[in-house]
Amino acid sequence: MNPAGGGRLLRPVGGGVDRPLGTGRGLLLGEDSAPSPGDKLPRDLHQARSGQDGAGGCCASPGACFAPRGCETRGGQGSGPGPGQGSGPGTNGLLRAAFAGARLLGAALGRTERVDCVGDGARRFGSQRVLVEPDAGAGVAVMKLKNPPVNTLSLEFLTELVICLEKLENDKSFRGVVLTSDCPGVFSAGLDLTEMCGKSPAHYAEYWKAVQELWLRFYQSNLVLVSAINGACPAGGCLMTLTCDYRVLADNPRYCIGLNETQLGIVAPFWFKDTLENVIGHRAAERALQLGLLFPPAEALQVGIVDQVVPEEQVQSTALSAIAQWMTIPDHARQLTKAMMRKATASRLITQRDADVQNFVSFVSKDSIQKSLQLYLERLKEKKG
């Protein structure tokens, strides 16, 4: 059954189990480390609820990592109304959580939060880089990435994304989230190279822990997560969408998606590999990872890295239609099935977190890697200038 009628449905993709926000952190650059002690997945699903990278030349931002070759992105900041507006039961609880959580985030980052009215009693909330448009009555929120020009995943951006997801998870009014971009032409260009260049080993460790925490939180969320991919989506951006239960991609030849780390001489970490393999299968993942492939929409649909391709103006509405279909399933049955399907993949990373961080810090601290990153960032600055 095609829930939106706008694109061919290949298959729904399974999910994960929620876990408390912790020290989730770790890894990059493809070494399978020996297991070390780490957190365990919760035995009971309900106990878990707590109270660029890419290659190429289209990044407009000096911090953009792994922008795709042959897939343009346009800098700048876009905005527009989203369908996740409205009011309904649970809004007051959401507002209390939004204000409290945003104050904590603002204090930590030296800023105040943004909270705007968008309907009769319903409000959108967020931070400097994330905007959440909730519809408590429908049980769905639209989470918009707004870290212009290309939504690179900086340390602060990663932190804000996790905090916003946690707010929604802690409000029982919400059962689903649509993840999309507020930056024209790009979903996310991936990891922020400036976080990995010219900094201390302690900073590299902190950054990689935040990358790992984002993956764990999104991959194991009890909520239904649907990506409305309205722009180019290489490497780290692709990984974020792969944590979701369903992916809708805009039919634009510039909007390529894939894990293209090898194009920069980088090996994708094992949990990047595992996530992609779970979605498209071993042989397709092996070929895509070795060649660093970025799939345009038609190929992305064919290989199964996305579930629907629709006209660009229909991406968000199609994602909302898809999420409605997923929400017809009783939560306990869907959540436990998602946990069962994703537990082994998540556990593999959780048991190797510390070694993962050490591998990343050791790799990125090498003189040869630092020189390569500096040259790449300088080229990006020249293009921008």
RODO-2510 file (C-alpha; in nm, 4 decimals, decimal comma):
residues 385
     n   res          X          Y          Z
     1     m     0,0000     0,0000     0,0000
     2     n     0,1280     0,3428    -0,0908
     3     p     0,0286     0,5799     0,1906
     4     a     0,0717     0,8961    -0,0102
     5     g     0,0081     0,7917    -0,3657
     6     g     0,2934     1,0110    -0,4859
     7     g     0,5748     0,7609    -0,5288
     8     r     0,6394     0,3916    -0,5570
     9     l     0,6643     0,2242    -0,2196
    10     l     0,9424    -0,0329    -0,2010
    11     r     0,9152    -0,1345     0,1600
    12     p     0,8956     0,0016     0,5135
    13     v     1,2213    -0,0168     0,7058
    14     g     1,2449    -0,1456     1,0636
    15     g     1,3628     0,0483     1,3701
    16     g     1,5051     0,0545     1,7296
    17     v     1,4353     0,0986     2,0969
    18     d     1,4465     0,4126     2,3054
    19     r     1,7179     0,4620     2,5651
    20     p     1,7930     0,7263     2,8254
    21     l     2,0149     1,0157     2,7210
    22     g     2,3600     0,9215     2,8376
    23     t     2,7186     0,9493     2,7302
    24     g     2,6501     0,8110     2,3847
    25     r     2,9641     0,8683     2,1884
    26     g     3,2237     0,7228     1,9722
    27     l     3,3810     0,6284     1,6398
    28     l     3,4633     0,6965     1,2818
    29     l     3,6878     0,5743     1,0139
    30     g     3,6291     0,2187     0,9930
    31     e     3,8123     0,0050     1,2411
    32     d     3,6346    -0,2788     1,4168
    33     s     3,7611    -0,2425     1,7705
    34     a     3,7641    -0,5020     2,0410
    35     p     3,4604    -0,4769     2,2692
    36     s     3,4928    -0,2742     2,5855
    37     p     3,2449    -0,2401     2,8736
    38     g     2,9550    -0,0090     2,7890
    39     d     2,5907     0,0597     2,8377
    40     k     2,3374    -0,2139     2,7726
    41     l     2,0080    -0,1834     2,5969
    42     p     1,7141    -0,1799     2,8373
    43     r     1,5545    -0,5177     2,8960
    44     d     1,2090    -0,3703     2,8964
    45     l     1,1134    -0,1222     2,6293
    46     h     0,9129     0,0909     2,8667
    47     q     1,1981     0,1183     3,1172
    48     a     1,3947     0,2950     2,8479
    49     r     1,1821     0,6095     2,8458
    50     s     1,3685     0,8741     3,0455
    51     g     1,0858     1,0728     3,2720
    52     q     3,0935     1,6368     0,5676
    53     d     3,1586     1,3594     0,5573
    54     g     3,1261     1,3391     0,1716
    55     a     3,3430     1,4150    -0,1220
    56     g     3,3219     1,6686    -0,3903
    57     g     3,2703     2,0286    -0,4589
    58     c     2,9310     2,1706    -0,3800
    59     c     2,9719     2,2724    -0,0158
    60     a     2,9155     2,6413     0,0286
    61     s     3,0379     2,6267     0,3881
    62     p     3,4013     2,5890     0,4941
    63     g     3,2825     2,3562     0,7672
    64     a     3,0865     2,1281     0,5380
    65     c     3,2214     1,7780     0,5326
    66     f     3,1727     1,5439     0,2380
    67     a     2,9574     1,7507     0,0049
    68     p     2,8615     1,5335    -0,2916
    69     r     3,0234     1,5403    -0,6308
    70     g     2,7731     1,6110    -0,9014
    71     c     2,5019     1,7090    -0,6548
    72     e     2,4718     2,0814    -0,6047
    73     t     2,3660     2,2468    -0,2832
    74     r     2,2656     2,6063    -0,2505
    75     g     2,3751     2,8148     0,0438
    76     g     2,1438     3,0420     0,2332
    77     q     1,8593     3,0054     0,4744
    78     g     1,5063     2,9165     0,3825
    79     s     1,1867     2,9175     0,5766
    80     g     0,8253     2,8407     0,5306
    81     p     0,5205     2,7135     0,7084
    82     g     0,5019     2,3435     0,7790
    83     p     0,1983     2,1226     0,8107
    84     g     0,2860     2,0319     1,1696
    85     q     0,0909     2,3255     1,3094
    86     g    -0,2106     2,3068     1,5311
    87     s    -0,3264     2,2453     1,8827
    88     g    -0,4420     1,9555     2,0869
    89     p    -0,4145     1,7663     2,4132
    90     g    -0,0739     1,7588     2,5782
    91     t     0,0307     2,1001     2,4494
    92     n     0,0769     2,2496     2,7962
    93     g     0,3030     1,9629     2,8962
    94     l     0,5012     2,0085     2,5772
    95     l     0,5402     2,3785     2,6434
    96     r     0,6650     2,3210     2,9952
    97     a     0,9201     2,0703     2,8658
    98     a     1,0132     2,3007     2,5795
    99     f     1,0729     2,6034     2,8019
   100     a     1,2637     2,4084     3,0669
   101     g     1,4796     2,2158     2,8234
   102     a     1,5469     2,5163     2,6041
   103     r     1,6528     2,7237     2,9052
   104     l     1,9045     2,4560     2,9989
   105     l     2,0331     2,4427     2,6433
   106     g     2,0498     2,8211     2,6202
   107     a     2,2416     2,8408     2,9442
   108     a     2,4868     2,5780     2,8250
   109     l     2,5395     2,7461     2,4891
   110     g     2,5093     3,1076     2,6063
   111     r     2,1784     3,1723     2,4275
   112     t     1,8093     3,1968     2,4940
   113     e     1,5599     2,9631     2,3326
   114     r     1,3128     3,0378     2,0565
   115     v     0,9462     2,9687     2,1257
   116     d     0,6851     3,0976     1,8802
   117     c     0,3097     3,0643     1,8622
   118     v     0,1896     2,8859     1,5482
   119     g    -0,1720     2,8059     1,6247
   120     d    -0,4443     2,8073     1,8846
   121     g    -0,2356     2,7254     2,1898
   122     a     0,0143     2,5120     2,0004
   123     r     0,3672     2,6417     1,9755
   124     r     0,6794     2,5623     1,7880
   125     f     0,9976     2,5492     1,9882
   126     g     1,3608     2,4827     1,9303
   127     s     1,7051     2,6307     1,9425
   128     q     1,9360     2,8277     1,7205
   129     r     1,9803     2,5376     1,4797
   130     v     1,6658     2,3246     1,5206
   131     l     1,3016     2,4249     1,4816
   132     v     1,0259     2,1935     1,6046
   133     e     0,6713     2,2474     1,4792
   134     p     0,4461     2,0297     1,6980
   135     d     0,0928     1,9148     1,6340
   136     a     0,0058     1,7497     1,9642
   137     g    -0,3483     1,6786     1,8459
   138     a    -0,2155     1,4660     1,5602
   139     g     0,0656     1,3266     1,7731
   140     v     0,3292     1,4382     1,5199
   141     a     0,6033     1,7016     1,5175
   142     v     0,8088     1,8320     1,2257
   143     m     1,1750     1,8821     1,3193
   144     k     1,3548     2,1199     1,0816
   145     l     1,7326     2,1390     1,0495
   146     k     1,8362     2,5050     1,0270
   147     n     2,2133     2,5338     1,0492
   148     p     2,2806     2,7302     0,7263
   149     p     2,4150     2,7214     0,4744
   150     v     2,4313     2,3402     0,4487
   151     n     2,3329     2,1942     0,7899
   152     t     2,6802     2,0676     0,8774
   153     l     2,6734     1,8617     1,1949
   154     s     2,8717     2,0744     1,4378
   155     l     2,9073     1,9809     1,8039
   156     e     2,6397     2,2280     1,9117
   157     f     2,4042     2,1214     1,6308
   158     l     2,4371     1,7548     1,7285
   159     t     2,3602     1,8435     2,0895
   160     e     2,0557     2,0503     1,9985
   161     l     1,9139     1,7731     1,7784
   162     v     1,9373     1,5203     2,0617
   163     i     1,7777     1,7585     2,3130
   164     c     1,4853     1,8364     2,0816
   165     l     1,4211     1,4668     2,0147
   166     e     1,4328     1,3937     2,3867
   167     k     1,1727     1,6627     2,4567
   168     l     0,9341     1,4975     2,2137
   169     e     1,0044     1,1499     2,3488
   170     n     0,9278     1,2672     2,7014
   171     d     0,5895     1,4117     2,5988
   172     k     0,3452     1,1242     2,5562
   173     s     0,1327     1,3374     2,3230
   174     f     0,3790     1,2622     2,0440
   175     r     0,4140     0,9349     1,8560
   176     g     0,5990     1,0444     1,5424
   177     v     0,8507     1,2948     1,4047
   178     v     0,9167     1,4121     1,0494
   179     l     1,2802     1,5142     1,0021
   180     t     1,3447     1,7678     0,7262
   181     s     1,5624     2,0662     0,6320
   182     d     1,5022     2,4396     0,6494
   183     c     1,8055     2,5132     0,4267
   184     p     1,7287     2,5296     0,0533
   185     g     1,8783     2,2552    -0,1601
   186     v     2,0468     2,0532     0,1142
   187     f     1,9250     1,8149     0,3813
   188     s     2,2647     1,7927     0,5528
   189     a     2,6165     1,8029     0,4103
   190     g     2,7359     1,5773     0,6923
   191     l     2,9978     1,6051     0,9632
   192     d     3,1662     1,9375     1,0327
   193     l     3,5321     1,9194     0,9282
   194     t     3,6202     2,2228     1,1390
   195     e     3,5424     2,0121     1,4466
   196     m     3,8101     1,7652     1,3340
   197     c     4,0866     2,0019     1,2285
   198     g     4,3302     2,2012     1,4398
   199     k     4,1711     2,1069     1,7716
   200     s     4,2882     1,9094     2,0751
   201     p     4,2483     1,5326     2,1174
   202     a     3,9991     1,6054     2,3960
   203     h     3,7851     1,8052     2,1544
   204     y     3,7976     1,5303     1,8911
   205     a     3,6796     1,2814     2,1530
   206     e     3,3967     1,5102     2,2645
   207     y     3,2844     1,5635     1,9073
   208     w     3,2850     1,1963     1,8162
   209     k     3,0941     1,1084     2,1313
   210     a     2,8258     1,3547     2,0209
   211     v     2,8085     1,1961     1,6735
   212     q     2,7636     0,8562     1,8305
   213     e     2,5014     0,9838     2,0756
   214     l     2,2963     1,1270     1,7905
   215     w     2,2988     0,7926     1,6097
   216     l     2,2065     0,5956     1,9214
   217     r     1,9246     0,8304     2,0189
   218     f     1,7672     0,8434     1,6747
   219     y     1,8261     0,4775     1,5872
   220     q     1,6715     0,3547     1,9132
   221     s     1,3871     0,6044     1,9450
   222     n     1,0424     0,4661     2,0278
   223     l     0,8893     0,7359     1,8095
   224     v     0,8126     0,6778     1,4429
   225     l     1,0800     0,8748     1,2555
   226     v     1,0292     0,9653     0,8893
   227     s     1,2819     1,1623     0,6828
   228     a     1,1495     1,4176     0,4367
   229     i     1,4701     1,4559     0,2352
   230     n     1,4406     1,7880     0,0541
   231     g     1,8019     1,8366    -0,0509
   232     a     2,1421     1,6769    -0,1044
   233     c     2,2166     1,4170     0,1600
   234     p     2,5737     1,2784     0,1617
   235     a     2,7595     1,0859     0,4321
   236     g     2,6628     1,2049     0,7819
   237     g     2,3370     1,3457     0,6472
   238     c     2,2629     1,0096     0,4872
   239     l     2,3444     0,8321     0,8126
   240     m     2,0899     1,0457     0,9969
   241     t     1,8160     0,9481     0,7525
   242     l     1,9143     0,5805     0,7772
   243     t     1,8260     0,5885     1,1484
   244     c     1,4677     0,6684     1,0512
   245     d     1,1903     0,4175     0,9897
   246     y     1,0993     0,5569     0,6463
   247     r     1,2592     0,7901     0,3922
   248     v     1,0944     1,0145     0,1314
   249     l     1,3269     1,1872    -0,1206
   250     a     1,2504     1,4839    -0,3448
   251     d     1,2699     1,4064    -0,7161
   252     n     1,5522     1,6430    -0,8052
   253     p     1,8660     1,5112    -0,9825
   254     r     2,0862     1,7300    -0,7630
   255     y     1,9605     1,5640    -0,4452
   256     c     2,1937     1,2666    -0,4159
   257     i     2,2158     1,0416    -0,1115
   258     g     2,4782     0,7944     0,0083
   259     l     2,7767     0,7203     0,2297
   260     n     3,0608     0,8519     0,0156
   261     e     3,3450     0,8553     0,2695
   262     t     3,5893     0,6610     0,0506
   263     q     3,5951     0,9502    -0,1958
   264     l     3,7932     1,1393     0,0695
   265     g     4,0124     0,8437     0,1564
   266     i     3,8115     0,7685     0,4685
   267     v     3,6697     0,4326     0,5748
   268     a     3,3125     0,4400     0,7045
   269     p     3,2882     0,3197     1,0666
   270     f     3,1402    -0,0245     1,1207
   271     w     2,8156     0,1181     1,2542
   272     f     2,7735     0,3327     0,9429
   273     k     2,8256     0,0129     0,7444
   274     d     2,5853    -0,1894     0,9593
   275     t     2,3121     0,0727     0,9289
   276     l     2,3379     0,0881     0,5495
   277     e     2,3599    -0,2897     0,5168
   278     n     2,0427    -0,3318     0,7228
   279     v     1,8573    -0,1096     0,4761
   280     i     1,9855    -0,2138     0,1319
   281     g     2,1469    -0,5541     0,1872
   282     h     2,5055    -0,6778     0,2012
   283     r     2,6025    -0,6789    -0,1676
   284     a     2,4507    -0,3400    -0,2467
   285     a     2,6084    -0,1911     0,0669
   286     e     2,9499    -0,3382    -0,0139
   287     r     2,9469    -0,1859    -0,3610
   288     a     2,8114     0,1496    -0,2402
   289     l     3,0679     0,1813     0,0401
   290     q     3,3709     0,0751    -0,1643
   291     l     3,2870     0,3131    -0,4478
   292     g     3,1563     0,5927    -0,2233
   293     l     2,8390     0,6064    -0,4310
   294     l     2,5936     0,8945    -0,4169
   295     f     2,2598     0,7882    -0,5597
   296     p     2,0340     1,0294    -0,7511
   297     p     1,6626     0,9840    -0,6751
   298     a     1,5747     0,7120    -0,9287
   299     e     1,8754     0,4999    -0,8331
   300     a     1,8194     0,5640    -0,4629
   301     l     1,4668     0,4265    -0,4962
   302     q     1,5851     0,1277    -0,6974
   303     v     1,8557     0,0279    -0,4480
   304     g     1,6186     0,0852    -0,1552
   305     i     1,8089     0,3526     0,0343
   306     v     1,4852     0,5562     0,0168
   307     d     1,1276     0,4275     0,0189
   308     q     0,9564     0,6882    -0,1996
   309     v     1,0557     0,9554    -0,4499
   310     v     0,8018     1,2326    -0,5006
   311     p     0,7892     1,5842    -0,6501
   312     e     0,9795     1,8293    -0,4320
   313     e     0,6701     2,0211    -0,3233
   314     q     0,5112     1,6975    -0,1970
   315     v     0,7977     1,5692     0,0188
   316     q     0,6715     1,6862     0,3569
   317     s     0,3056     1,6051     0,2936
   318     t     0,4043     1,2570     0,1732
   319     a     0,6141     1,2048     0,4853
   320     l     0,3178     1,3044     0,7016
   321     s     0,0946     1,0599     0,5135
   322     a     0,3498     0,7835     0,5607
   323     i     0,3846     0,8516     0,9319
   324     a     0,0066     0,8307     0,9684
   325     q     0,0182     0,4788     0,8261
   326     w     0,2873     0,3717     1,0729
   327     m     0,0858     0,5200     1,3577
   328     t    -0,2135     0,2955     1,2812
   329     i    -0,0151     0,0106     1,4400
   330     p    -0,0474    -0,0240     1,8206
   331     d     0,2567     0,1401     1,9793
   332     h     0,3605    -0,1493     2,1998
   333     a     0,3660    -0,3978     1,9106
   334     r     0,5488    -0,1652     1,6734
   335     q     0,8008    -0,0498     1,9353
   336     l     0,8888    -0,3998     2,0525
   337     t     0,9284    -0,5157     1,6935
   338     k     1,1520    -0,2176     1,6183
   339     a     1,3602    -0,2954     1,9268
   340     m     1,3951    -0,6577     1,8241
   341     m     1,5093    -0,5639     1,4726
   342     r     1,7646    -0,3035     1,5812
   343     k     1,8981    -0,4316     1,9133
   344     a     2,1956    -0,6254     1,7747
   345     t     2,3177    -0,3333     1,5628
   346     a     2,2885    -0,0845     1,8481
   347     s     2,4465    -0,3208     2,1011
   348     r     2,7489    -0,3685     1,8793
   349     l     2,8298     0,0016     1,9001
   350     i     2,7371     0,0382     2,2668
   351     t     2,9843    -0,2315     2,3705
   352     q     3,2644    -0,0644     2,1717
   353     r     3,2105     0,3014     2,2470
   354     d     3,5342     0,3776     2,4294
   355     a     3,7527     0,1929     2,1813
   356     d     3,5608     0,3646     1,9041
   357     v     3,6443     0,7080     2,0400
   358     q     4,0089     0,6142     2,0768
   359     n     4,0228     0,4913     1,7171
   360     f     3,8727     0,8150     1,5910
   361     v     4,1022     1,0397     1,7958
   362     s     4,4079     0,8401     1,6900
   363     f     4,3106     0,8593     1,3231
   364     v     4,2135     1,2253     1,3048
   365     s     4,5200     1,3377     1,5060
   366     k     4,7647     1,2029     1,2486
   367     d     4,9697     1,4739     1,0780
   368     s     4,8789     1,3408     0,7337
   369     i     4,5060     1,3555     0,8105
   370     q     4,5300     1,7039     0,9597
   371     k     4,7140     1,8283     0,6505
   372     s     4,4528     1,6751     0,4207
   373     l     4,1687     1,8321     0,6182
   374     q     4,3386     2,1732     0,6179
   375     l     4,3879     2,1599     0,2410
   376     y     4,0279     2,0583     0,1863
   377     l     3,8977     2,3407     0,4081
   378     e     4,1189     2,5921     0,2302
   379     r     3,9780     2,4835    -0,1059
   380     l     3,6252     2,5255     0,0251
   381     k     3,7070     2,8758     0,1473
   382     e     3,8490     2,9654    -0,1942
   383     k     3,5330     2,8411    -0,3645
   384     k     3,3186     3,0371    -0,1254
   385     g     3,5250     3,3500    -0,1836
***
